[in-house]
Amino acid sequence: MEKLSRGLKALARADTLIVTIWLAVAAKRGVLLALAALIAALGCGMLDAAGYLALEPRLGALGAAACVAGADFLIAAVLLFAAFAVRPGRDLELALELRDNAIEQLAAMAANPVDLAGRAMLAPLTGLILRSLRSAVGRAAKEPKEK
């Protein structure tokens, strides 16, 4: 039973590690996505005005607006690709390996429940047999010997 308990605890710890790692990845991605959105918004406000004013005499009103908007979308796309490039590291592989090991141990125990029950009852049965042998030896020692 102790082995089963250890296996279940190992499985729970491994799953907790996996969830923690994925939450950290999601938080990093979220921060990068928020930063990308903020930069895109600020870029569309400030850079657009400056770019439009600089390009308007050469390209006209429509060409200047299109150039500035294209540059804003390009910057936002680069940040989006950077956000989705964040991947979990080696620690996720280790956590998955721990979980797989715990599942294999539990499956092995579940495949042979008689062995698991036998091990759980081995200590009490051994104690019972030893006590009965001791009491039998004690009784035999107390009985007078026939000659």
C-alpha positions, 0 to 999 in steps of 0.5 A: 500500500505504501508503494501505491501511495508513493506512486500516487503522490509522485503522479500528483507532483508531476502533474502539478509541475506540468501545470505550473510550467505551462502557467509560467509559459502562458504568463510570459506569452500574455506579457509579450502579447500585452506588450505587443498590443501596447506598442502597436497602439502607441505606434499607431498613435505617435509614429503614425502622426510623425510618419504621415507628416513626413511622407505626406509631401512626397507620397500624398495623403493616401500613400503616406497613411498606407506606409505608416499603417504597414510599418505598424502592422509589421512591428506588431507581427514581429512581436506576435511571432516572438510571443508564440516562439516562447516554449517550455524548457527542459523542466517540462521534459523532466516533469513529463518523465516523472509523470510517465514513470509514476503512471508506469508504476501504478499500472504495474501495481494495478496489473497484479493486485494479488501481489499488492495485496499479498505484500500488504498482508505479509507483515501482519501474517508474519507477525501472527505466525511468529507469535503462534510459534513462540507461544507453542515453543513456550508451552512445550518448554513448560510441559514436563518431559517424559522419560 
